[in-house]
Amino acid sequence: MIDPLRRRRLPRWIRQLGASPVGLGIGAAIVILALIGPYFAPYSQTGSIALPYLEPSQDYLLGTDALGRDVLSRVLWGGRHLLVLAAVSTLLALALGLAIGLTAGLVRRADWFLVRILDVWLAMPGILFVLVIIASFGRSTAVVVAAVGAGLTPSLARLVRAATLEVSVRGYVEAAIARGERLPAIMWREILPNIRTVLLADVGIRFTIAVLSIAGLNFLGVGLKPPAADWGVMVSENREGLEVNPAAVLVPALLVALLAVSSNLVADGVAHSLGRSTDTNPARV
């Protein structure tokens, strides 16, 4: 437990994490593993080096996979793709959600039209929406990122709209409107700084959903193409050898789960520090 006196010396953004030091620690460890892991990989991530499904040994600490590749090397390489793609998808959803939500919350003439679009958008099953986009535009990394980001957008936009409506009736916003300030300036200077804590709590949930969505798409074979090293792809490729070398499946699956749980814990800690619960946030994808 952090001493109260020491806690006051911590930066404000860390203190906002509330009761989530465990989630923050796990998440930081996985991020570091994903970023620097490739530099410590003992073998190539794509080259076959031995017989398939060898059990863990001194030479191959996690054994080999279905094609005789070193599992440890692929684990060390596989987190980078998942982490980067999930982060970019979340940032895309954040940008689109802010644009739509702020506009709907401040521009009354556009509000009804945008809300109807969001309602139709949300009515579509998330996984079906993503699969339709991938089937229509191809199975590239950019399409996967765009599909997942678009799937996360409507629920985030509705959250931004609700927060904007709450802030827009306050005196400083009305004063800015009365001064004749332009709409982008009002959004940037008056609205966004006062809803950023709500966004901070929600973005962690969106990142969790993005991680699980991209890993799930890779597992289904509609995400990254083999022989790319990715934790979701590894689970899919090696599931038939689960009884022979469980590490080839269980280790990447565990890392995906830990990444999702840690980001969820951090978001939940922020949410509790703000007096709200992430359980009410709709999971889009």
Secondary structure, 3 states (H helix, E strand, C coil): CCCHHHHHHCCHHHHCCCCCHHHHHHHHHHHHHHHHHHHHCCCCCCCCCCCCCCCCCCCCCCCECCCCCEHHHHHHHHHHHHHHHHHHHHHHHHHHHHHHHHHHHHCHHHHHHHHHHHHHHHHCCHHHHHHHHHHHHCCCHHHHHHHHHHHHHHHHHHHHHHHHHHHHCCHHHHHHHHCCCCHHHHHHHHHHHHHHHHHHHHHHHHHHHHHHHHHHHHHHCCCCCCCCCCHHHHHHHHHHHCCCCCHHHHHHHHHHHHHHHHHHHHHHHHHHHCCCCHHHCCCCC
